[in-house]
Amino acid sequence: MKSMYEHIIRLHVKKIADLLLKFQFTCNIDEQSWQEYSVKLMFLEKNEQIGHARLYYAPSKKSFRIDARYIHNEDILGLIGTSTPKSASEKIKKHSETYSNHIGLSAYVDGSYIKGKIGFGCVILLDNDKVFEDKGTVSNPEYQDSRQVAGELTAVGKVIQWCITHNHTSIAIYYDYAGIEAWVIGTWRAKQPLTQRYAAFVKNSGITVHWKKVAAHTGNYWNEYVDDLAKKGTQ
């Protein structure tokens, strides 16, 4: 065995390779490059090498990261990276806008207010695979005046609690309501008991959150998914 984490790493590489293959790219492992926590990946287009990267696995966080400094093909960067270069092809941009590409742990959250009821929805992804989702009603009478905002913040709380329970120390959280991040980082002042408790909980949780703002109702698959969960939570 080249690494005690070889099986986990190979499974992750397969996910990357399967995604790239949809766009006529090939991703192979350099079998001579194995180290305990990493391996070198070779990228090809029409059987010609067009770049390489090193994939790292962090067992304590159960997460991956890619050092892509030697990849200069903008389409590949758009598919495996956390952002899509402006010069990437329209096909790649459309894919990234619709589905996003999640290396490591990430979550989407949303809230809803329908006919006097507050709902929340959240989903957690590990390398694009759904590992957890939740939805429900926010019934605390103190929070009713906050409407869907209470649902948004409850969803974040569910995500943070899941991370704590499953021994994860960091996560990217995608949201469409600005206060979700602003109350935590202090650009908005938390004046109400709900927002004060929320900000304190997230900041004191021990979880490092990478905040990712997305536009609402623009076709992003997972953002629409949690929007639907939050609406169902009001039922």
N, C-alpha and C positions, 0 to 999 in steps of 0.2 A: 504494500500500500504506500502510495506516494505521500499521503497526508492522512491523519486521522479524520480530517474533515473532507476528504476527497469526494465522498458520495454526495454530501450537501452541496459542495461547490459545483460538481458536475451537473446536478439537477438545476442549479441556477443558471449555469452556462447554457443548458438546453433551452431554457425559457428565452434567454437573449437570442440564441441562434434561431429559434422558431419565429420570433418576432422579425428579425432581420431578413429571414428567408422570404417573408411575405413581400419584401421590397427588393428582391433579387440580390441580396447581400449574403455572404457566408461568414460564419464565425467558427473558428476552430481553436482548440486548445493546443498550445505548444507543450507537448508532453515532456520535454526536457527542462521545462521552466518551473516545475512544481516546487513550492516551499510549503511550510506547515500551514500558513494562513492565506496563501495567495497562489495565483497562476497567471501566466501570460496568455492573452487571447490575440489571435491573428484574424484580421478582417480582410475579406476578399470581395472583389466585384469582377464577375466574368473570369474567375480563376486567377486574377492578378491581385497581389497583395496591395492594399491601399492604406494600411495602418495597423497599429497594434496598441494594446492597453494591458494594464495589470489589474486583475480583479482581486480584491481583498475581502476576507471574511472575518468578522469580529464575533467570536463565539459568545462572549459575555453579553453582547447586545443582540445576537442572532440577526445581524444585518450585514449588508454588503456595501462596498463602495468601489468605484472604478476610477483609476488614474488614467484619464483619456488624453493626456498631453500630446501623445504621438498620433492621435487621430486628427486628420485635417479634412476629412470628408464631412461636410456640413450635414448631410442627410443622416449619416450614422450617429453623429453627435445629437441630432434631433431625436433619434429613436432611443438611445441608451442614456442620454443625459437628463438633467433636471430642467433644462430649458432648451428651446429650439432656436438655433441661430437664424438671424434674419435672412441669410442667403440660402437656407434650406429650401428644397423644392416645395411647391404648393401641396403636393400629395403628402409629404412628411409633416408639414405644418398642420394640415387638416387632421391627420392622425393624432398628433400631439394635443391639438385643441380639444378633440373629441374625447379621447381616452386618457391622456397624460401617460407618462412613463414613470413608474414609481420604483426606484431602487431603494430597498430597505423598507422601513416602517412608515406608513402614512395613513391619514384619516381624513374623512370628509364629514362635516357637521352641518346641521340646519335646524331651524325652528319654524313653527307654523301657528297661526291663530285663526280658527274657524268656528264661527257661531258660539263664541264665548269660551272655547276650549283651547288650551295650549298644548301643542305637541312637539316632540323632539325626535330627531333621527340622526344616527351616526353609523359609519361603516369604517372598519380598519382593514388596511391592505398590507400584506407583506410581499414585496416584489410582485405587485400587480394581482396577487391572489387574495381574495376576501378571507379573512380569518375571524372576523367578528362583526356583528351588526346589532343594533338595538333601536327600539322605538318605544314611545309611550306617552303618557299624559302627565303634564306638570300640574299637580293638584294643590300645591301649597297656596292657600288664599292670599298670603302676603305678596305673591308674585303675579297675581292676576292682572294688575295694572301694567305690568311690563310686557304683556302679550307675547308675541313671537320671540322677543329678545330673551325671555326666560327659557324658552325652548332651545334657543341657540346655545346659551350658556350651560344649560343642563347637558346638552349633547357633548360639549367639550369636557365637562366633568366626568361623564361616562367614559370618554376616551382616556383621560388621565388616570382614572381609577383602574381601567383595564391594563394600562402600562405598568402601574405599580404592582398589581396582582401578578402579572406575568414577567416581572423582573426586567422590563425594558427601561432604558434610561433616556431615550430621546425618540422623538417622532415629528414628522411634518404634518401639520394640520391645515387643511384647505378649508376656507370659509368664504362667505360672500357678504357678511355683515361686519363692517369695520370695527365695531366696538369689541368684538371677540379678541382681537389683538390689542387694540388701543387701551383698554382698561388694564391689561396685564403689564404692558410696557410703560404706561404712564402718560401717553400722549392725550388720553382722555382721563379726566378726574372721576374716580368712582365715588359718586355721591350717595347712592342708594344702598341699603343693606344688601340687596341682591348682588349688585356689581362689586361691592366691597368684599363680600364673602367669596365671590368668584375669583377676583384678582388675587386675594390672599391664598386661596386654595391652590391655584395654578402655580404661583410664585414659590410657595412652600412645599410643593409636591416632590421636588427633587427630579422632575422630568424636564429635560431640555426640549423646548418646543420650537420648531422652525415654522414660522407662520407663512402661509401662502394664500394671498388674496386671489380669488377668482371672481369673474363677473357672473352675476346671477342670470339664469335662464338663457344661456348662450350655447347650449348643446353639449356641454361637458358631461360625459356619461355619468360619472360618480356623483357630481354635484346634483344632477337631476334625480339620481337614485335616492340620495338622502332627503331631497325635497319631497319626494313621494313618501318616504318613510315618516317624515315629520307630519305630513298631512294625515297619514293613516293613524298616527299617534293621537290625533284629536278625536278619533271615532270611538 
